[in-house]
Amino acid sequence: MRVVEAAGELFAADGYARTTLAKIAAAASVSPETVQGHGPKAALLIAALEYAAVGVTGEENVLNLEIGHKILAIDDFEEAIDFVVDTHVEVHERTALLALALVGAAASDAELDRYRSELLDSVTSQFRRTLGVYRDRGWVRADVAFEELVETAAILGGVETYLRLVHRNGWSPLTYRAWIRRMLVETVLVAPQSN
């Protein structure tokens, strides 16, 4: 993972175009051949992004990860929403600059452009899975089509929104956290009625 971590740090700091395999090798204290063994540069960016996000690469279902186990285990509405929002913000803090590198690279690399589309679909699927769990608990609005709620959550919680509000508009991650929590509760979720 040393190579993937070094690649991630360089992609986030310097962007995709300015990060070379030689720089990654130097940062990871390995040979260029070792870096090449991890695949082409595009594969390193993909691995770095996935590893930074959830600590593994290639997992398609968030519910199979430790994060997902907690989503399934927490049955208190407020605690569950706080956990999901906190995790969401932490992932964005670790991956936002890598996401910018991906957007820049996707403009000129067909493989990364395809991956970016797949990543957007995957993020939407993760929201669908999480909201499915919450729908089964009665925590999701029933007056709006479920797929519309999934898309709303995916747009509100997307890295593009985070980048706009935190990196462009200067919001603190704490301000963003309060906003995303409020938006999800007001537009997608329904707090259970207390007796």
Number of C-alpha atoms within 10 A of each C-alpha: 13 14 23 23 20 20 28 30 19 21 26 23 14 15 20 23 12 11 18 16 20 15 16 27 20 15 16 19 13 14 14 16 11 14 23 16 9 14 11 11 18 18 15 23 25 22 24 26 28 20 20 22 20 18 14 14 14 9 13 13 13 19 17 10 15 12 15 16 12 14 20 14 10 13 12 10 17 12 12 17 19 14 15 17 20 16 16 17 19 15 15 21 17 17 22 21 22 27 22 18 22 24 17 16 20 19 10 11 14 12 12 21 17 11 18 18 11 12 16 15 13 16 19 21 18 19 20 20 17 18 21 16 16 21 17 9 13 15 19 23 18 13 6 11 9 17 12 11 21 21 17 18 21 20 16 18 22 17 23 16 16 23 19 12 16 18 15 10 10 12 15 11 17 12 12 18 20 13 14 21 17 13 16 19 17 12 15 21 22 17 14 13 6 4 3
